[in-house]
């Protein structure tokens, strides 16, 4: 869906966001989005590393059986 949004579409979205939130709220909104993305990426990395650790832990116990 986002592949079909070109430069004019992005500009339109930016104008609408600017109208809704105003220029003074945009930096705060950008920081909030950045923090949210950072937390999401960190959580995803933790889940992947936990699942790898769990898989590594389960392999030796299966070999001992």
N, C-alpha and C positions, 0 to 999 in steps of 0.2 A: 504494500500500500504506500509506504513512504518513498518507494522508488519512483512513483508517478508524480510526487510533489517536486516541482522544479524551483528555480530561484524566485519566480513571481509568487508562487505559493508560500514559500518561506517568508518572503517580505510581507505578504498579507497577514500571515500568522503573527509576525513580529509587531505589525501595526496594531492588530487587535489586542495583543497582550499589553502593548504600551498604553492603549486607550483604557483597558480594564484596570490595570494596576498602577499606571502613572509612572513617570520617570524616576521618582524618588524610591519606589518600592522594587524596581528591577534589580539593583545590586543585592538586596536582601533575598529576593526570590532566587537569583542565580546561586548565591551561597547555599541556600537551603537545598536546591536541586543537586549541587555539587556534593554536599555532605551526604545526601541520600544515596547518590550513586556510589560514593566511596564506601559507605556502610554496606551496601548491597554487594559490591565486589568483594569486600573483606569477608562477609558471611559466606558467599559462594566459595571462596578459596578455602575457608575453614571446613565447609561441608565436604569439599573434594578431598582435602587432606585427611579428614576424619574417616571418610569412606575407604581411602587407600590404606590407612592405618588399620582399620577393622579387617580389611581383606588380607593384609599381611599377617595380622594376629591370628586369623582363622586358619590360614594355610598350615602352620606348624602343628596345630592341634589335630587337624585332619590327618597329618602324616603319622602322628603318634597312635592313632586309633587302629 
